[in-house]
Amino acid sequence: MRFFVFVIFWFSVTVSAAEVSVLSPNKKLKLVFSDSGNIAQYRVEYNEKVVLGNSKLGFTFATAAPMYRDFTLTEKSRNSVDVVWAQPWGEQTNIRDHHNELIVAFSHLHNKENMFSVQARVFDDGIGFRYIVHGNNERTITRELTEFNFVDSHKATAYWIPAHGRERYEYLYRTTPLQEVYKAHTPFTVKYAGGLHVAIHEAALVDFAGMSLDKQELGRLSASLAPSHDGALVRKVGPFKTPWRTITIGEEAVDLVNSYIALNLNEPNKLGDVSWVEPGKYIGIWWGMHIDKFTWGSGEKHGATTERTKAYMDFAAEHGFDGVLVEGWNEGWDGDWIANSELFSFTQSYPDFDLKKVTDYGKEKGVKLIGHHETSGGITNYEAQMEDGFALYESLGVSQIKTGYVAHGQNLKVKDTNGNMRYEFTDSQRVVNHFIHNVATAAKYQLSINTHESVKDTGLRRTYPNWISRESARGQEYNSGWAAPNPPKHIPMLAFTRMLAGPMDFTPGIFNFDYVRINDGGIEWGKGDYMRPRTTLAKQLAQYVVLYSPIQMAADLPENYLAKPDAFQFIKDVPTDWSETKALQGEVGDFIAIARKARKHKNYSGDDWFLGAVTDEEARTLNVSLDFLDSDEEYEAQVYVDANDAHWENNPYAIEIKKKTVSSKDVLKLDLAPSGGAAIRFKKL
């Protein structure tokens, strides 16, 4: 009898994980891609310390094969770029794009056709990466798996607003331990105990859903895309590229402000000659509605009348403003206009407003009417009338439009092909595409767009320079008494959060704080609850420099400016278009000082610098080096600063206006009152 013995050997085969990395030009920042565990992932190191630990990459789809597990990594290409490009308008004329690029591919172990690439660009101040998904099939994204895994999250503080809520982006920023964040919009700012600052955002949001951040565990956050009305996140046919996911890193808070990563990651100007896009300052029939002096709807208190608009144009012409915004001129404002979006007409005016007479009068005065299109979130209704409205404005010489999308609860109204009304988020793929359609269509009529209640800025002003500003945050109207006003820290908070995205039409310049209503609790101003701007007069002036926008509104009523002509002079002098910008010092939510140099313009020599500084509820003394001024030159510093006894609660109007001769060798001491500020013009002698 024969016996056969079978010996079975089990071999455990371990495949070493691949890693591919790329350094920033200054070699401080390192991005590493890995397929450890056959999972697509990345990490970020700064000064040889891990800032973002291993973080997943990939997608899941409704029916197509998922992209994240059982993938291997290969390098595809590298490139280095160092160029300077010019903005037609902006906070900085010339912007340097200096980065090292790496493209890697992740391929499925068992299905080589299931693959995606990641294109990454590493700058000295941060990183941008985006997905390139290959193949010709149709895909519906159900999850984007991108993670941002903050190491040592117990040592980090986050500054954020909640995502996908009733008020869109119009929330007060929260300051919490990073581990307490649950669902947050971007820009999302983090400060480590050691001083390192990190901001997460995105660039070039086109034909995609906006990204917010969802808490996973500890400091691990994942991308969360805004859903469409049917729950799908993004629909794509064939190969596609996603928006860039951006990670800005700075050793100080001001490093985040001084970064131009988002602009560098956007496509160049698509519109050709955009000399018709004109930065400037405007006034408007707007604040009067918020403080109940006028109404948007028709009736005895109707704000948008022909005669009132002509009077505002007289004021604008006398004091050097380019335009007058008029809200409430068109039919649709009567009744519950927020709910009745389908009633808005964008060509028919109320009987007491003669659109042609107003624009003709403006031409005589050298002042343009700034058009207004409030949609109340009625996307389909607006798109059906958009071209007619634009053509009407073009025929009358209107060159700029403020649009509005007031739709509480993220209920933007879109009809499907069967005529059924569907409700969309502000940052769903459908609405993101609407905003781009709006600005692209407006460009055909040489119209610039200032969007309120819109999706966040992601640098698309580079590609569409007529997208001149937007709101996308809690603005000045919250200070009018109908809601809890913005707290003293709001402006220095915006500077390091919302303003990282791009220009904001905050509408500064309130000069009268005594209009205050009695709130629902029956508490009057000065008796415990301050239902008015929590700011000094000097801080209102400083906002024209601190909060960048190429269009700036003098938001108050004309008579309130005439009552304070000395302070009003700064608003008349300050430009809105700049050749250089330097954030000098600051801390998130506490204070900031920013210097900007005027761009040469018909009204500006291009020699003058301006400085804005604001603080929170704490009085603060800043010692600001003037080394940003041109060397070997002298300047007259025209200083508007809080008086010694100024205080936002009980003495907000106290302001000191003085002049002194300075140079780049000087250090300027600025004493800021609680919720105060300073605004300075440095006029070259």
C-alpha positions as CSV (number, residue, x, y, z in Angstrom):
1,M,0.0,0.0,0.0
2,R,1.3,3.3,-0.9
3,F,0.7,6.4,1.1
4,F,0.8,9.9,-0.5
5,V,1.5,12.8,1.8
6,F,0.4,16.2,0.4
7,V,2.0,19.2,1.9
8,I,0.3,22.4,1.3
9,F,2.3,25.6,1.6
10,W,0.5,28.9,2.2
11,F,2.3,31.9,0.9
12,S,1.4,35.3,2.2
13,V,2.4,37.8,-0.4
14,T,2.8,41.3,0.8
15,V,3.0,44.1,-1.8
16,S,4.8,47.1,-0.6
17,A,2.7,50.2,-0.7
18,A,3.8,52.8,-3.3
19,E,4.3,56.4,-2.4
20,V,4.8,59.3,-4.8
21,S,5.5,62.8,-3.5
22,V,6.0,66.4,-4.6
23,L,7.5,69.3,-2.8
24,S,6.6,73.0,-2.9
25,P,9.1,75.3,-4.6
26,N,10.6,76.4,-1.2
27,K,10.6,72.7,-0.1
28,K,8.7,73.4,3.1
29,L,5.4,71.7,2.0
30,K,5.2,68.1,0.9
31,L,2.2,66.2,-0.7
32,V,2.4,62.4,-0.6
33,F,0.1,60.1,-2.5
34,S,-0.1,56.4,-1.4
35,D,-1.8,53.2,-2.1
36,S,-1.2,51.7,1.4
37,G,-3.6,48.8,2.0
38,N,-4.6,49.3,-1.7
39,I,-6.6,52.3,-0.7
40,A,-6.1,55.6,-2.6
41,Q,-5.0,58.3,-0.2
42,Y,-2.8,61.3,0.4
43,R,-1.1,63.2,3.3
44,V,0.4,66.6,3.8
45,E,3.6,67.6,5.6
46,Y,4.9,71.0,6.5
47,N,8.4,71.5,7.8
48,E,8.7,67.8,8.0
49,K,5.7,67.4,10.3
50,V,2.5,65.8,9.2
51,V,-0.4,68.3,9.1
52,L,-3.0,66.1,7.4
53,G,-2.5,62.4,8.0
54,N,-3.5,59.7,5.6
55,S,-6.7,60.8,4.0
56,K,-8.9,58.8,1.6
57,L,-9.5,59.7,-2.0
58,G,-12.2,58.4,-4.4
59,F,-15.9,58.2,-5.2
60,T,-18.8,55.9,-5.0
61,F,-21.5,55.9,-7.8
62,A,-25.1,54.8,-8.1
63,T,-24.3,52.0,-10.6
64,A,-20.7,52.4,-11.8
65,A,-17.9,50.6,-10.0
66,P,-16.7,52.4,-7.0
67,M,-13.3,54.1,-6.9
68,Y,-11.3,53.8,-3.7
69,R,-10.5,50.2,-2.6
70,D,-8.1,47.8,-4.4
71,F,-6.3,50.5,-6.2
72,T,-2.6,50.8,-7.0
73,L,-0.6,54.0,-7.5
74,T,1.6,55.1,-10.5
75,E,3.2,58.4,-11.3
76,K,2.1,59.9,-14.6
77,S,3.9,63.3,-15.0
78,R,5.5,66.2,-13.3
79,N,5.8,69.9,-14.2
80,S,7.0,73.1,-12.7
81,V,5.5,76.5,-13.4
82,D,6.6,80.0,-12.4
83,V,4.7,82.8,-14.2
84,V,3.1,86.1,-13.4
85,W,-0.4,87.0,-14.8
86,A,-2.4,90.2,-14.4
87,Q,-6.0,90.7,-13.2
88,P,-8.1,93.2,-15.1
89,W,-9.3,94.4,-11.7
90,G,-8.6,93.0,-8.2
91,E,-6.9,93.3,-4.9
92,Q,-3.5,92.7,-6.6
93,T,-2.7,93.5,-10.2
94,N,0.1,91.0,-10.8
95,I,-0.2,87.5,-9.3
96,R,2.6,85.0,-9.2
97,D,1.7,81.4,-10.0
98,H,4.6,79.4,-8.8
99,H,4.0,75.7,-8.2
100,N,5.2,72.1,-8.8
101,E,2.7,69.8,-10.4
102,L,2.3,66.1,-10.0
103,I,-0.3,63.9,-11.8
104,V,-0.7,60.3,-10.4
105,A,-3.0,57.5,-11.5
106,F,-4.9,55.1,-9.3
107,S,-5.8,51.9,-11.2
108,H,-8.0,49.0,-9.9
109,L,-6.1,45.8,-9.2
110,H,-8.5,43.6,-11.3
111,N,-10.1,46.1,-13.7
112,K,-7.6,48.4,-15.3
113,E,-10.4,50.3,-17.0
114,N,-11.6,51.4,-13.6
115,M,-9.1,54.2,-12.9
116,F,-8.8,57.8,-12.0
117,S,-6.1,60.4,-11.9
118,V,-5.3,63.1,-9.4
119,Q,-3.7,66.3,-10.6
120,A,-2.0,68.2,-7.8
121,R,-0.2,71.6,-7.6
122,V,1.9,72.4,-4.6
123,F,2.6,76.1,-3.9
124,D,4.7,77.5,-1.1
125,D,1.5,78.5,0.7
126,G,-0.7,75.5,0.0
127,I,-2.0,72.7,-2.2
128,G,-4.7,72.2,-4.8
129,F,-5.7,68.9,-6.2
130,R,-8.5,67.6,-8.4
131,Y,-9.8,64.4,-9.8
132,I,-9.7,63.4,-13.5
133,V,-12.1,60.6,-14.0
134,H,-11.7,58.6,-17.2
135,G,-14.1,56.6,-19.3
136,N,-17.1,57.3,-21.4
137,N,-19.9,55.9,-19.3
138,E,-22.6,57.8,-17.3
139,R,-22.0,58.2,-13.6
140,T,-24.1,59.5,-10.7
141,I,-21.9,60.3,-7.8
142,T,-23.4,59.2,-4.5
143,R,-20.3,60.0,-2.3
144,E,-17.1,61.9,-2.7
145,L,-14.7,60.1,-0.3
146,T,-12.1,62.9,-0.1
147,E,-10.9,63.3,3.5
148,F,-9.0,66.0,5.4
149,N,-7.5,64.2,8.4
150,F,-6.1,66.8,10.8
151,V,-3.5,65.3,13.1
152,D,-3.4,66.4,16.7
153,S,-6.9,67.7,16.3
154,H,-7.2,68.1,20.1
155,K,-4.7,70.9,19.8
156,A,-6.7,72.8,17.1
157,T,-9.4,75.4,17.0
158,A,-11.9,75.7,14.1
159,Y,-13.7,78.7,12.8
160,W,-16.8,77.7,10.8
161,I,-20.4,78.1,9.8
162,P,-22.9,75.3,9.5
163,A,-23.7,74.0,6.0
164,H,-27.0,73.5,4.2
165,G,-29.1,75.4,6.7
166,R,-32.1,77.8,6.4
167,E,-29.9,80.9,5.9
168,R,-27.5,79.4,3.3
169,Y,-24.1,81.0,4.2
170,E,-25.6,83.8,6.3
171,Y,-24.5,82.6,9.8
172,L,-22.3,83.9,12.5
173,Y,-19.0,82.1,12.6
174,R,-18.5,79.7,15.4
175,T,-15.2,79.2,17.3
176,T,-15.0,75.6,18.6
177,P,-12.4,72.9,19.2
178,L,-11.9,71.2,15.9
179,Q,-13.2,67.9,17.2
180,E,-16.7,69.6,17.8
181,V,-17.3,70.5,14.2
182,Y,-20.1,68.6,12.6
183,K,-21.0,69.9,9.2
184,A,-19.3,73.0,7.9
185,H,-19.1,75.2,4.8
186,T,-15.8,76.2,3.3
187,P,-13.7,78.2,3.6
188,F,-13.0,76.4,6.8
189,T,-10.2,77.8,8.9
190,V,-8.2,75.9,11.6
191,K,-5.6,77.2,14.0
192,Y,-3.2,75.0,15.9
193,A,-1.9,75.8,19.4
194,G,1.6,76.2,17.9
195,G,0.4,78.9,15.5
196,L,0.1,77.0,12.3
197,H,-3.1,78.0,10.3
198,V,-4.8,75.8,7.7
199,A,-7.8,76.6,5.5
200,I,-9.8,74.1,3.4
201,H,-11.8,75.4,0.4
202,E,-12.3,74.6,-3.3
203,A,-11.5,76.4,-6.6
204,A,-13.2,76.4,-10.0
205,L,-16.6,75.1,-8.9
206,V,-18.1,74.4,-12.4
207,D,-20.7,71.8,-13.3
208,F,-20.4,70.1,-9.9
209,A,-22.0,70.3,-6.5
210,G,-20.4,72.6,-3.8
211,M,-18.3,70.9,-1.2
212,S,-18.9,71.2,2.6
213,L,-17.2,69.2,5.3
214,D,-18.7,66.4,7.4
215,K,-17.3,65.2,10.7
216,Q,-16.2,61.6,10.8
217,E,-14.2,61.1,14.0
218,L,-11.8,63.2,16.0
219,G,-10.1,65.5,13.4
220,R,-11.1,63.6,10.3
221,L,-13.5,65.5,8.0
222,S,-14.9,64.2,4.7
223,A,-16.2,66.0,1.6
224,S,-19.9,66.4,1.5
225,L,-21.5,67.4,-1.8
226,A,-24.8,69.3,-1.9
227,P,-27.6,67.0,-3.2
228,S,-29.9,67.7,-6.1
229,H,-33.7,67.6,-5.5
230,D,-33.7,63.8,-6.2
231,G,-30.8,63.1,-3.8
232,A,-28.2,62.6,-6.5
233,L,-25.0,64.6,-5.9
234,V,-23.5,65.0,-9.3
235,R,-24.3,63.6,-12.7
236,K,-21.6,63.2,-15.4
237,V,-21.4,61.6,-18.8
238,G,-18.0,60.6,-20.1
239,P,-14.6,61.8,-18.6
240,F,-14.7,64.7,-16.2
241,K,-12.6,66.9,-13.9
242,T,-13.8,68.0,-10.5
243,P,-13.2,71.3,-8.9
244,W,-9.9,71.7,-7.1
245,R,-9.8,70.9,-3.4
246,T,-7.5,73.5,-1.8
247,I,-5.5,73.4,1.4
248,T,-3.9,76.7,2.4
249,I,-1.2,76.7,5.1
250,G,0.4,79.6,6.9
251,E,2.6,80.1,9.9
252,E,0.5,83.2,10.7
253,A,-3.1,84.0,10.2
254,V,-2.3,86.7,7.7
255,D,-0.5,84.2,5.5
256,L,-4.0,82.8,4.6
257,V,-5.2,86.2,3.5
258,N,-2.1,86.8,1.4
259,S,-2.6,83.6,-0.6
260,Y,-3.9,83.5,-4.2
261,I,-4.2,79.7,-4.6
262,A,-7.8,79.8,-5.7
263,L,-7.3,82.3,-8.4
264,N,-4.2,80.5,-9.7
265,L,-6.2,77.3,-10.0
266,N,-8.9,78.8,-12.1
267,E,-8.9,79.1,-15.9
268,P,-7.8,82.4,-17.5
269,N,-10.3,85.0,-18.6
270,K,-12.8,83.5,-21.1
271,L,-14.5,86.7,-22.0
272,G,-11.8,88.5,-24.0
273,D,-11.8,92.3,-23.7
274,V,-13.4,93.2,-20.4
275,S,-12.6,96.9,-20.3
276,W,-16.4,97.4,-19.8
277,V,-16.2,95.8,-16.3
278,E,-15.8,98.9,-14.1
279,P,-15.0,98.8,-10.4
280,G,-16.4,101.7,-8.4
281,K,-18.5,102.9,-5.5
282,Y,-22.3,103.3,-5.4
283,I,-25.1,104.4,-3.2
284,G,-28.6,103.0,-3.2
285,I,-32.3,102.9,-2.3
286,W,-31.7,99.9,0.0
287,W,-30.9,100.7,3.6
288,G,-34.1,102.7,3.9
289,M,-36.1,99.5,3.3
290,H,-34.2,97.6,6.0
291,I,-34.9,100.2,8.6
292,D,-38.6,100.6,7.6
293,K,-38.3,104.1,6.1
294,F,-39.3,102.8,2.7
295,T,-40.8,99.6,1.3
296,W,-39.8,97.3,-1.6
297,G,-43.5,96.9,-2.6
298,S,-45.8,99.5,-4.0
299,G,-47.7,102.0,-1.8
300,E,-47.2,105.2,0.2
301,K,-43.7,104.2,1.4
302,H,-42.5,102.8,-1.9
303,G,-38.8,103.4,-2.1
304,A,-38.1,103.0,-5.8
305,T,-39.7,106.1,-7.3
306,T,-38.5,108.1,-10.2
307,E,-38.1,111.3,-8.2
308,R,-36.3,109.6,-5.3
309,T,-33.9,107.9,-7.7
310,K,-33.1,111.2,-9.4
311,A,-32.4,112.8,-6.0
312,Y,-30.0,110.0,-5.2
313,M,-28.3,110.5,-8.6
314,D,-27.9,114.2,-7.7
315,F,-26.1,113.2,-4.5
316,A,-24.0,110.6,-6.2
317,A,-22.9,113.0,-8.9
318,E,-22.0,115.7,-6.3
319,H,-19.9,113.3,-4.2
320,G,-18.2,111.2,-6.8
321,F,-20.2,107.9,-6.8
322,D,-20.4,105.9,-10.0
323,G,-23.9,104.5,-9.6
324,V,-27.2,104.2,-7.7
325,L,-28.7,100.9,-6.9
326,V,-32.5,100.8,-6.9
327,E,-34.3,97.8,-5.3
328,G,-38.1,97.4,-5.7
329,W,-38.5,99.0,-9.1
330,N,-40.1,96.0,-10.8
331,E,-43.4,94.2,-10.4
332,G,-43.5,91.3,-8.0
333,W,-42.6,92.8,-4.6
334,D,-46.1,93.1,-3.2
335,G,-47.2,90.6,-0.6
336,D,-45.0,87.7,0.4
337,W,-42.3,88.3,-2.2
338,I,-39.9,85.7,-0.7
339,A,-42.6,83.0,-1.3
340,N,-44.0,84.4,-4.6
341,S,-41.0,84.1,-6.8
342,E,-43.1,83.3,-9.9
343,L,-44.6,86.8,-9.8
344,F,-41.4,88.7,-10.5
345,S,-41.1,90.5,-13.8
346,F,-37.7,91.7,-14.9
347,T,-38.9,94.1,-17.5
348,Q,-42.1,95.7,-16.1
349,S,-41.6,98.5,-13.6
350,Y,-44.1,99.9,-11.1
351,P,-46.1,102.9,-12.3
352,D,-44.2,105.4,-10.1
353,F,-40.8,104.3,-11.5
354,D,-39.9,105.3,-15.1
355,L,-36.9,103.2,-16.0
356,K,-36.0,105.2,-19.2
357,K,-36.4,108.6,-17.5
358,V,-34.2,107.5,-14.6
359,T,-31.4,106.2,-16.9
360,D,-31.6,109.2,-19.2
361,Y,-31.2,111.5,-16.1
362,G,-28.3,109.4,-14.9
363,K,-26.5,109.9,-18.3
364,E,-26.9,113.7,-17.8
365,K,-25.3,113.4,-14.4
366,G,-22.6,110.9,-15.2
367,V,-24.1,108.3,-12.8
368,K,-25.3,104.9,-13.9
369,L,-28.4,103.1,-12.6
370,I,-27.3,99.8,-11.0
371,G,-29.9,97.2,-12.0
372,H,-31.5,94.8,-9.6
373,H,-33.0,91.4,-10.2
374,E,-34.4,89.7,-7.1
375,T,-35.5,86.2,-8.0
376,S,-36.6,84.9,-4.5
377,G,-34.9,81.7,-5.6
378,G,-37.2,81.3,-8.7
379,I,-34.5,79.8,-11.0
380,T,-36.8,78.7,-13.8
381,N,-38.8,82.0,-13.7
382,Y,-35.6,84.0,-13.9
383,E,-34.0,82.0,-16.6
384,A,-37.1,82.4,-18.8
385,Q,-36.8,86.2,-18.5
386,M,-33.1,86.6,-18.1
387,E,-32.2,87.6,-21.7
388,D,-35.1,90.0,-22.0
389,G,-34.1,91.7,-18.7
390,F,-30.5,91.9,-19.8
391,A,-31.4,93.3,-23.2
392,L,-33.5,95.9,-21.6
393,Y,-30.8,97.0,-19.3
394,E,-28.2,97.1,-22.1
395,S,-30.5,99.3,-24.2
396,L,-30.7,101.8,-21.4
397,G,-27.0,101.9,-20.6
398,V,-27.1,99.9,-17.4
399,S,-23.8,98.0,-17.0
400,Q,-24.1,96.3,-13.6
401,I,-26.7,94.2,-11.9
402,K,-27.2,93.0,-8.3
403,T,-29.0,89.7,-8.3
404,G,-30.7,88.2,-5.3
405,Y,-31.8,84.6,-4.4
406,V,-33.6,85.0,-1.1
407,A,-35.1,81.5,-0.6
408,H,-35.1,80.4,3.0
409,G,-34.5,76.8,3.7
410,Q,-32.4,76.3,0.6
411,N,-35.6,76.1,-1.5
412,L,-34.5,77.4,-4.9
413,K,-37.3,76.6,-7.2
414,V,-36.7,74.8,-10.5
415,K,-39.3,73.2,-12.7
416,D,-38.5,69.8,-14.2
417,T,-39.4,68.8,-17.8
418,N,-42.9,67.8,-16.7
419,G,-43.6,71.2,-15.2
420,N,-43.3,70.0,-11.6
421,M,-41.6,72.4,-9.1
422,R,-38.5,71.0,-7.5
423,Y,-36.4,72.5,-4.7
424,E,-32.7,72.8,-4.8
425,F,-29.8,73.8,-2.5
426,T,-27.9,77.0,-3.2
427,D,-24.8,74.9,-4.0
428,S,-26.4,71.9,-5.9
429,Q,-25.0,71.1,-9.3
430,R,-28.1,72.6,-11.0
431,V,-27.9,75.9,-9.2
432,V,-24.1,76.1,-9.5
433,N,-24.6,75.8,-13.3
434,H,-27.3,78.5,-13.1
435,F,-25.0,81.0,-11.6
436,I,-22.4,80.4,-14.3
437,H,-25.1,80.6,-17.0
438,N,-26.2,83.9,-15.4
439,V,-22.8,85.6,-15.6
440,A,-21.9,84.1,-19.0
441,T,-25.2,85.4,-20.5
442,A,-24.7,88.8,-18.8
443,A,-21.3,89.1,-20.5
444,K,-23.0,89.0,-23.9
445,Y,-24.7,92.2,-23.0
446,Q,-21.6,93.7,-21.3
447,L,-23.2,93.4,-17.9
448,S,-21.4,92.8,-14.6
449,I,-23.0,90.6,-11.9
450,N,-23.0,91.1,-8.1
451,T,-24.7,88.0,-6.8
452,H,-26.4,88.0,-3.4
453,E,-27.5,84.8,-1.5
454,S,-25.4,82.9,-4.0
455,V,-23.0,80.0,-3.9
456,K,-19.6,80.7,-2.4
457,D,-16.8,82.2,-4.4
458,T,-14.2,79.8,-5.7
459,G,-12.1,82.1,-7.8
460,L,-14.3,82.1,-10.9
461,R,-13.9,85.9,-11.2
462,R,-10.6,85.1,-13.0
463,T,-12.5,83.1,-15.7
464,Y,-15.5,85.4,-15.7
465,P,-14.3,88.9,-14.8
466,N,-17.8,90.3,-15.0
467,W,-18.7,88.3,-11.8
468,I,-17.6,91.3,-10.0
469,S,-18.7,90.5,-6.4
470,R,-21.1,88.5,-4.4
471,E,-22.5,88.3,-0.8
472,S,-22.5,84.7,0.4
473,A,-22.2,85.7,4.1
474,R,-23.9,87.5,6.9
475,G,-23.8,91.1,5.7
476,Q,-24.8,94.6,6.9
477,E,-28.5,94.1,6.7
478,Y,-28.4,92.0,9.8
479,N,-27.5,95.2,11.7
480,S,-30.7,97.0,10.7
481,G,-32.8,95.8,13.7
482,W,-34.8,92.9,12.3
483,A,-32.4,90.3,13.5
484,A,-29.6,89.9,16.1
485,P,-26.9,92.2,14.9
486,N,-23.4,91.1,13.9
487,P,-21.2,90.9,17.0
488,P,-17.9,93.0,17.2
489,K,-15.8,90.0,16.2
490,H,-17.7,89.5,12.9
491,I,-15.5,91.7,10.7
492,P,-12.1,90.4,11.9
493,M,-13.7,86.9,11.7
494,L,-14.8,87.4,8.0
495,A,-11.3,88.5,7.1
496,F,-9.9,85.1,7.9
497,T,-12.8,82.9,6.8
498,R,-15.3,84.1,4.2
499,M,-12.9,86.6,2.6
500,L,-10.5,83.8,1.8
501,A,-12.9,82.9,-1.0
502,G,-13.0,86.3,-2.7
503,P,-14.7,89.7,-2.9
504,M,-17.7,90.3,-0.7
505,D,-20.4,93.0,-1.1
506,F,-20.9,93.6,2.6
507,T,-22.4,97.1,2.1
508,P,-20.5,99.1,4.7
509,G,-20.7,102.7,5.7
510,I,-23.5,103.1,8.2
511,F,-23.2,106.5,9.9
512,N,-26.4,106.7,11.9
513,F,-26.8,104.3,14.7
514,D,-29.9,105.9,16.2
515,Y,-32.6,104.6,13.9
516,V,-33.0,101.6,16.3
517,R,-36.3,99.9,16.5
518,I,-37.8,98.3,19.6
519,N,-37.2,94.6,19.2
520,D,-39.6,91.7,20.0
521,G,-38.6,91.7,23.7
522,G,-39.5,95.4,24.1
523,I,-35.9,96.3,24.9
524,E,-34.8,99.7,23.6
525,W,-31.3,100.7,22.6
526,G,-29.2,101.5,25.5
527,K,-31.2,99.4,28.0
528,G,-29.5,96.1,27.6
529,D,-29.8,94.9,24.1
530,Y,-28.2,96.8,21.2
531,M,-30.3,96.2,18.1
532,R,-28.0,98.3,15.8
533,P,-24.5,98.0,14.3
534,R,-22.1,97.0,17.1
535,T,-19.3,99.2,15.8
536,T,-17.8,102.6,16.0
537,L,-17.9,105.1,13.2
538,A,-14.2,104.6,12.5
539,K,-14.7,100.8,12.2
540,Q,-17.3,101.5,9.5
541,L,-14.7,103.4,7.5
542,A,-12.1,100.8,8.0
543,Q,-14.3,98.1,6.4
544,Y,-13.8,99.8,3.0
545,V,-10.2,98.6,3.2
546,V,-10.5,95.4,5.3
547,L,-13.4,93.8,3.3
548,Y,-12.3,93.7,-0.3
549,S,-14.7,94.2,-3.1
550,P,-14.2,96.0,-6.4
551,I,-17.6,97.6,-5.9
552,Q,-18.3,99.2,-2.6
553,M,-21.6,100.7,-1.4
554,A,-22.0,103.7,0.8
555,A,-25.0,102.0,2.4
556,D,-26.6,104.7,4.6
557,L,-29.0,107.4,3.7
558,P,-27.6,110.5,2.0
559,E,-28.7,112.8,4.8
560,N,-26.6,110.8,7.3
561,Y,-23.5,111.4,5.3
562,L,-24.2,115.1,5.0
563,A,-24.5,115.2,8.8
564,K,-20.9,113.9,9.2
565,P,-19.0,115.4,6.2
566,D,-15.5,115.1,7.8
567,A,-15.8,111.3,8.2
568,F,-17.6,111.0,4.9
569,Q,-14.5,112.3,3.2
570,F,-12.7,109.0,3.6
571,I,-15.5,107.1,1.8
572,K,-15.2,109.6,-1.1
573,D,-11.4,109.2,-1.2
574,V,-11.0,105.4,-0.9
575,P,-10.7,103.5,-4.2
576,T,-12.0,100.0,-4.8
577,D,-9.4,98.7,-7.2
578,W,-5.9,98.0,-6.0
579,S,-2.4,97.3,-7.4
580,E,-1.0,95.7,-4.2
581,T,-2.5,94.2,-1.1
582,K,-0.7,93.2,2.1
583,A,-2.3,91.8,5.2
584,L,0.0,93.0,7.9
585,Q,-1.1,91.5,11.2
586,G,-4.0,89.9,12.8
587,E,-5.6,86.9,14.5
588,V,-8.8,85.1,13.5
589,G,-11.8,86.8,15.0
590,D,-9.7,89.2,17.0
591,F,-8.3,91.9,14.8
592,I,-6.7,92.6,11.4
593,A,-4.7,95.3,9.7
594,I,-4.5,95.4,5.9
595,A,-2.7,97.8,3.6
596,R,-3.7,98.3,-0.1
597,K,-2.2,100.5,-2.8
598,A,-4.6,102.2,-5.2
599,R,-4.4,101.1,-8.8
600,K,-3.9,103.9,-11.3
601,H,-7.3,105.1,-12.6
602,K,-8.9,108.2,-14.0
603,N,-9.6,109.3,-10.4
604,Y,-6.5,107.9,-8.8
605,S,-2.8,108.6,-9.4
606,G,-1.8,105.1,-8.3
607,D,0.6,106.5,-5.7
608,D,-1.5,106.4,-2.6
609,W,-1.8,103.6,0.0
610,F,-4.7,103.0,2.3
611,L,-4.9,101.1,5.5
612,G,-7.8,99.5,7.4
613,A,-7.6,98.1,10.9
614,V,-10.5,96.6,13.0
615,T,-10.8,94.9,16.3
616,D,-13.4,92.8,18.2
617,E,-15.0,93.7,21.5
618,E,-11.6,94.3,23.0
619,A,-9.8,97.6,22.9
620,R,-6.5,97.1,21.2
621,T,-3.3,99.1,20.5
622,L,-1.6,98.2,17.2
623,N,1.9,99.2,16.3
624,V,1.9,99.1,12.5
625,S,5.2,99.3,10.6
626,L,4.8,101.4,7.4
627,D,7.5,99.5,5.5
628,F,4.9,98.7,2.9
629,L,5.1,102.4,1.7
630,D,7.4,103.2,-1.2
631,S,10.9,103.8,0.2
632,D,12.5,107.3,0.0
633,E,9.1,108.9,-0.2
634,E,7.0,111.0,2.2
635,Y,3.3,110.7,2.7
636,E,0.6,112.7,4.4
637,A,-1.2,110.2,6.6
638,Q,-4.9,111.2,6.8
639,V,-5.9,109.2,9.9
640,Y,-9.5,108.4,10.9
641,V,-9.3,106.6,14.2
642,D,-11.4,106.0,17.3
643,A,-11.3,108.9,19.8
644,N,-9.9,108.2,23.3
645,D,-13.4,107.9,24.7
646,A,-15.0,105.9,21.8
647,H,-16.9,102.7,22.6
648,W,-19.4,100.9,20.4
649,E,-21.9,100.6,23.2
650,N,-22.1,104.2,24.5
651,N,-20.0,106.5,22.3
652,P,-19.8,105.0,18.8
653,Y,-19.5,108.3,16.9
654,A,-16.4,109.5,18.7
655,I,-13.7,109.8,16.0
656,E,-10.4,111.6,15.7
657,I,-9.4,112.9,12.3
658,K,-5.8,114.0,12.0
659,K,-2.9,114.4,9.6
660,K,0.8,113.7,10.0
661,T,3.8,113.2,7.7
662,V,5.2,109.7,7.6
663,S,7.6,107.5,5.6
664,S,8.3,103.8,5.2
665,K,10.7,104.0,8.2
666,D,7.9,104.9,10.6
667,V,5.8,102.8,12.9
668,L,2.2,104.0,13.4
669,K,0.5,103.5,16.8
670,L,-3.2,102.9,16.5
671,D,-5.4,102.9,19.6
672,L,-8.6,101.0,18.7
673,A,-11.7,101.2,20.9
674,P,-13.9,98.2,21.7
675,S,-15.3,97.1,18.3
676,G,-13.4,100.0,16.8
677,G,-11.1,100.7,13.9
678,A,-8.9,103.0,12.0
679,A,-8.9,104.0,8.3
680,I,-5.9,105.8,6.8
681,R,-5.1,107.4,3.5
682,F,-1.4,107.8,2.8
683,K,-1.2,110.5,0.2
684,K,2.2,110.7,-1.5
685,L,3.7,114.2,-1.1
